Amino acid sequence: MTARTPDLVLSSAPFSRETATTPRIMLEVVAAALVVLGVACWTFGIGALLIVGAATAGAVVTEWLFSRSAVPSPLGDYSALLTGLLLGLTLPPEIPLWIAFLGGVSGIGLGKLIWGGLGQNLFNPALVGRAFLQAAFPTAITTWSNPVGPESFFRVPPGLFAAPLLRADIDAVSAATPLGLAKFEQQLTGYGDLIVGHTAGSLGETSAVVLLLCGLWLGLRRLFDWRLPVATCLAVAVCAGALHLLQPDVHPPPAFALLSGGALFAAVFMVTDPVTTPTTTRGAWIFGFGVGFLVVIIRQFGGLPEGVMYAILFMNALTPHINRFTQPRSFGA
């Protein structure tokens, strides 16, 4: 005799389980970042892999040293791996490896651990690491080189192996980024080079088409709030377009503002950080518009040709206030 299935089943919450976990989300973003790293290696040679590896090693080693007694290990969520990978992709292609390693150490130490660990940090750890390097080593962090192409894939720049605090013999010719050429020489780089990535710049910011495809894939996977990158890109386009209409000979057009520099890389990988960005719908729009507006203002009126890092860190500081003032009204209030 079989037992009769009850007509009404009562149970306590939760009634469904979320399949998306922190390690899984991190690994999917890591996979997208690895695609960008592959393009960086194709563009700048195998030295790009060494630089990103050094930054990642600094982040992972620091996480492990200060969290050895933690159970479960924080390394299991892969956030340190992602931090080092993203930091490395924001660095120039011939920066010494020890500086990249130090950037990973400072990114995890100053950007994550001192705040209490994952989910409690106010600022994006990868950008904290880059900001530290920007302040400590301004020359190294702003020295660029032209793409080498696949024919020189295995050429390793000698500057990568410079001893700490010493200068290596450099045989490469420094180059200006598209933003530098536009700001200081009023020379615009062709859109074809910007789309493909055949320009000087940070390792992960050169190829616009690859960044757009990675962002589309991550968006379809629902790994971030789509409003954040859309608002950022929309604000960059609108602000740059307004300035271009006022002074077309001084300010570049909006398409150039979007495709050059780190705007797209930041929109895909930095602005979408769920910890350091607002959690409300209105807050996401405000955050994205704020980042895009500041990027254009710093680029056009600041002393540096790029302002993505400072724009995001500034808006990170405002995130708690944005969350507070954009909370939806409680039901019945």
N, C-alpha and C positions, 0 to 999 in steps of 0.2 A: 504494500500500500504506500503510495507516494504522498509526500507532504504537500498540502495546498499552498500555493503562493499567495501571500496576503495581498489584499486589494490596496492597502495603504501602508507604506513603509516610512517610518519616522527615524530620522538620524540627525546628528548634530553637524554643524559646519566644521570644516569646509566641504562643500558638495562636489567641487571639481578641483582638480590639481593643475597648476600652471606648469607647462612643460619647459618654459623658458627659465633657465637658471643663470645666475651670475657667471659661472665658468663658461657656459655655453654661449652666452652673449659676447663675452670677452673673446672667445676663440673665433667667433664669426667675424668680429671686427678685426682681429689679428689676421685672419685670412684675407680680408680686403686690403689691409695695410701691406701684406706680403706681395700682393699684386703690384702695388705702387713701388715697393722695394725692387721688384723684378725690373720694372721700367727704369728705375734709377740706376740699377746696375748696367742695363743695356745702354743708358745714356752717358754715364760717367765712369763706367768700368767697375771692376771688382772691388775697388777701394770703397765704393758705397756700401757694400756688404760688410766690410771691416768696420766702418764708422758706426753703422747701425748696430752691429754686433757688440762694439765696445760700449755704446750707450745702454744697450739692453743688459749687458753684463753688470754695469754699474748699478742699474736699478734692481736687478734680481739679487745680486750679492748683498746690497744694503738691506733689502727686505728680509733676506734670510738671516743676516747677522743680528738684526734687532727683533726678530720674531721667531727665534729658534725654539723657544719654550711654549709657543702658542699652539693650542690644539683646537680645531684643525689648523694646519699651516696656512698662512695667508697666501703662500705661493700657489696654492691650489685653485685660487680664483683667477689666476693669470693676469691680474691687473698690473703687477709690476712688469710683466713681459710686454704688455701693451704700452705701458708708459715709456719704457725704454725704446720700443720700436717707433712710436710716434715722435719722441724726442729726436732720435737719430735722423728721421726723415725731414726734420726742420733745420738740420745743420748743413753747412756748405760742404762741397765734395772733397776738400783737401784739408780739413781741420785735423790737427793731431789727435791720435786715438786716446791719449791720456786726458785730453780736454773733453772728448765725448764721454769717456768713462766717468769723469767728474760731474758732468751734466746729469748722468743717470743717478749718481749718488745724491746730488742736491735735489733732483726732482722728487725722488722717493722720500728723502730725509726731511726736506723743508716743505715739500708740497703735499705729503701724505702722513708720514709717521708722527710728526709733531702735533698733528690735528687729532690723532687718535685712530688712524687707520682708514680703510676703505669706507666710503659713505659719510665720513665726517669732515673731509677736507673742504675748505672754502674755495680754493683755487685749483685750476687744472694742473696736476703734477708735472706733466710734460712741459707745459709752458713755464712753470716755475723754474724747472731745470734750465730751459733756454734763457729765461730772464737772468738767471744767475750767471750764465756764460756771457750774456750780452754785457753785463756790468763788469765782470772780471776780465774778460778777454775780448774787448770790442774790435780789435784788429782781426783776430783770427775768425771771429764769428761773422765778419763782413767782408772776407776775402773770397772772391768767387773765381771760378774757372769755367772755360767753355766746355761743352760736351765733347767727349773724345770719340764716340762712335764705337760700333762693334769691332772695328779693326784693331782697336787698342784696349780691348776688354780686359786683358790680363796685365795691363800696365798699372803698377801701384805707385802713386805719387810718393816721393821720398818724405814729404812733409808729414805724412801720417805717422811715421815712426820717430818723430822728434822726441828727444828726451824731455821729461817734465821740466818746465821753466827754462828750457834752452831752445834756441832757434835752429831749425834744420836747413840744409841747403835746398832751396826751392828751384826747380828747373821749369816750372810752368809759368805761363803768362796770365796774369790776372785779367778778369773780364768784368764788364758791368752787366747787371741784371736789366731786364726790360724796364722795370720801374726806375732804376737808376738812370738809364738812358733817357727816359721820358721826363724825369724830374730835373735833371741837371743839364741835359743837352737837347731837350725838346725833340727827341728822336723816337718814333714809335716802331716797335718790333712788329713784323708781319704776323697776321693772325694765323697763318699756316704754321709758323714755327711755334707759336703759343699753344696751338691745339695739339700738335704732335709732341712737343716738349723739347725741341732742339734749341734751347736757350740756356744761358747761365742762370743759376739760382740755387735754392736749397734742393736737397736730394729728392724730396717728395712733391714739390710744388710745380714742376715744369710742364707735365703733360695734362692739359685740361680735359681731353677726351677720356683718359683713363680715370681721372678723378670723378668725372660726371657718371661714368659707368659704375664705379664703385659706390658712389652715393645712391644711384638708382637701385642697385642691388640691395644695399643695406636698408633703404627705405621700403622696398617691397617685402623685405624680411621683417619689417616693423621693429627694427632695432633702435630706432630713435623717433622723436616727435618730428614729423615732417615740417612743422611750422618753423622750427629753428633754422634749418638751412635755407628754406624758402624766404623767410623774412630777412635773413642776412644778405642773400644774393639780391633780393628785391631792393633793399635799402642801398646797397652799393650801386646798383644800376641807376636808381632814382637820383641819389645825391651826385654821383659822377655825371649823370646826364644834365642835371640842373647847372652844375658848374661849367660843363662843356658848352652849354647854350649861352652862358654869360660871357665866357672867354675861351672860344674854341682853339685859339693859338697857344693857350697856357695849360689848359686842363684837358686830359685825354678823354676820348668818348667812353661811354659806359661799358661797351663790349670789351675794350682794352682793360678797363679797371677790373672786370670780372675774371678775365682769362689770365692776367699777369699776376705775379707775386703769389702770396699764400692765401688769397681769398677763397678759392675753391677748396683747397686742402683743409683750411680751417672750417669751412661750412660743412664739410663731410665728416671730419674726424675730431675737431676740437669743440665747435659750438654745440655739437650733439651729445656731449658728455652728460649723462643723466644725473651725476652727483652735483656738479657745479653750475647747473642751469635751472631755471624755474620749472616747477612741476605743474603749473596751471596753464590753461590755454591762452589767456590774455598775457600771462607772464612770458610765455614762449615768444609771442609776437613782439612784445616790448624788448625782450633780450636780443632777439635777432635784429630788429631795427636799430637798437642801440649799437650793437657791434658793427653793423654795416655803415652807419653814419660816422662812427668814430674812425673806422678804417679810412674812409675817404678824407676826412678832416685832417688826420695825422699825415696821410700821404701827401696831401696837397699843401698843407700849411706848416707841417712840422719839419724838423731838421733831418729826419731820416726818410728814405723813399718808401719804407714799409711800416705799417702800423697795426698789423693784425694781432700780434702778440699782446701789445699794450691795450688794445681795444677789448679783447676777450678777458684779460685779467681785470680790467676796470669793471666790466659788466659782471664778472664773477663776484666782485666785492658787493655789488648791488643786488645780487640774487636773493639773499634773505629778505630784503626790503620789498623786492618785487613780489616774492611769494606772499608776503604778509598783506600787501595792499591789493592783491588780485585774487584772493581766496573767494570762491563763490559763496553767496549767501546761504546760510543753513536753511534746510527745508522748514517752512512755517515761520521763519523769522521775518 
